[in-house]
Amino acid sequence: ETVFVLPNNSNIIMAAQQCQGLTEKKVVVIPSKTVPQGITAMMGVDPEGSVETITAAMTEALSTVTTSQITYAARNSDFDGFEIHEGDYLALKEGKLFGTDSQLDALLEKLAEEGKNASFIALYYGEDVSQAAGAKFQAICPDAEISVLSGGQPVYYYIISFE
């Protein structure tokens, strides 16, 4: 009777909200902006709870997640104080440029340092990399519970969730 929609992309939230009047079902849009936010929101669902309780729990869970991603530069550019070269690795944190480097490991280390206070870290590795980053995060964040999962994503080498 009720459909929960998790857009997992800030550009899709408004489009998802348009579905609310197009069906007889009750549609609830949880404004998740990243896949890790969506996963965390779903983990907090009590299927026996009311729609209102589930909505509140899922929405509250969104604020507990920090999402980082590592991708690559398609061209040379200057952005937000960073000189970016085609082929460089780019680290994003909450959708904003966090750093750039010619070495993937250097960015992974910087992101791990940023997550030192996290209790839970999930690394979703993409189709062109391995799960080896998990060991680096475990060494830098020894108190965190770390999950390393194949995400298979083609554009992002890693999507990293800090909670």
JONORUR-V453344 format. One record per residue. N is the residue number from 1. RES is the residue in one letter. OMEGA is omega in whole degrees, 0 to 359 (* if undefined). Layout:
N&RES&OMEGA  N&RES&OMEGA
This chain:
1&E&181  2&T&178  3&V&175  4&F&180  5&V&177  6&L&184  7&P&180  8&N&180  9&N&183  10&S&180  11&N&185  12&I&186  13&I&182  14&M&178  15&A&179  16&A&180  17&Q&178  18&Q&179  19&C&186  20&Q&181  21&G&186  22&L&182  23&T&178  24&E&180  25&K&174  26&K&180  27&V&178  28&V&179  29&V&175  30&I&190  31&P&178  32&S&183  33&K&181  34&T&177  35&V&178  36&P&176  37&Q&180  38&G&179  39&I&179  40&T&178  41&A&180  42&M&180  43&M&182  44&G&184  45&V&169  46&D&185  47&P&178  48&E&183  49&G&177  50&S&178  51&V&181  52&E&180  53&T&179  54&I&180  55&T&181  56&A&181  57&A&181  58&M&181  59&T&179  60&E&181  61&A&181  62&L&184  63&S&181  64&T&187  65&V&169  66&T&183  67&T&173  68&S&180  69&Q&174  70&I&179  71&T&182  72&Y&179  73&A&180  74&A&181  75&R&175  76&N&176  77&S&170  78&D&182  79&F&173  80&D&178  81&G&179  82&F&172  83&E&186  84&I&179  85&H&178  86&E&180  87&G&176  88&D&173  89&Y&179  90&L&175  91&A&176  92&L&175  93&K&183  94&E&176  95&G&180  96&K&180  97&L&182  98&F&181  99&G&178  100&T&181  101&D&176  102&S&180  103&Q&180  104&L&181  105&D&180  106&A&179  107&L&177  108&L&179  109&E&179  110&K&179  111&L&178  112&A&177  113&E&179  114&E&184  115&G&183  116&K&182  117&N&180  118&A&176  119&S&183  120&F&178  121&I&175  122&A&177  123&L&175  124&Y&183  125&Y&185  126&G&186  127&E&184  128&D&180  129&V&181  130&S&180  131&Q&184  132&A&181  133&A&180  134&G&180  135&A&178  136&K&180  137&F&180  138&Q&179  139&A&183  140&I&182  141&C&187  142&P&182  143&D&182  144&A&169  145&E&186  146&I&175  147&S&178  148&V&187  149&L&175  150&S&176  151&G&179  152&G&183  153&Q&184  154&P&188  155&V&183  156&Y&177  157&Y&179  158&Y&166  159&I&188  160&I&180  161&S&177  162&F&176  163&E&*
